[in-house]
Amino acid sequence: MILNILEKHLAPGRRIHYLCQDETRVGLKTLTGKVITASGVKPTVCVKWQRKNFWIYGAIEPFTGQHFQQEYPKLNGEYFQQFLDWLSQQLGEDYAILQIDQAPAHISSAINWPENIIPLLQPPHSPELNPIERLWQYLKKSLHNELFSSLQDLRNRIQQLFEQLTFEQVISISSYNFILEALFYAASY
């Protein structure tokens, strides 16, 4: 119902996307994970402790599996604004309801929300409600026990992971029942 009302009011004939947005930090410090060894053999894994890192800003559409991501050097309102402007361009004539957490960078009065993006704040301290958190876990699991000699090597690996990511995988990872039920209910009106 809400999506139909919004489509009629905001943009007849244009699509409204429901996107979930968040950021994650990735860096050269090794993410350790489980390893398999013979019985009685203590597992060893090479570890790198460098703290060089960058942030991936992303948004996913749980219903279709469409995903958007951009890299930035840090997490702040300026880079969040750049991501919003870029996302707005990616949407073209379409609109998006963008689920976000209440991080200071997201709710700053300095944020100039693009006309085609409508923020939807999730309750504070509830990352479990944001499906993109599962996508970050999935991607980082693929990086467990890997060593990268440079940030560029890490960027290349992450780019490879995103290129291999299918819409079906994103749907499987991010389709929370409460979101799908709400979208199906809204579409039935």
Salt bridges, closest charged atoms under 4 A:
GLU23 OE2 - HIS106 NE2 2.59
GLU61 OE2 - ARG15 NH2 3.18
GLU61 OE1 - HIS17 ND1 3.05
GLU71 OE2 - ARG155 NE 2.72
GLU93 OE1 - ARG14 NH2 3.00
ASP94 OD2 - HIS17 NE2 2.93
ASP101 OD1 - HIS106 ND1 2.63
GLU146 OE2 - ARG157 NE 3.14
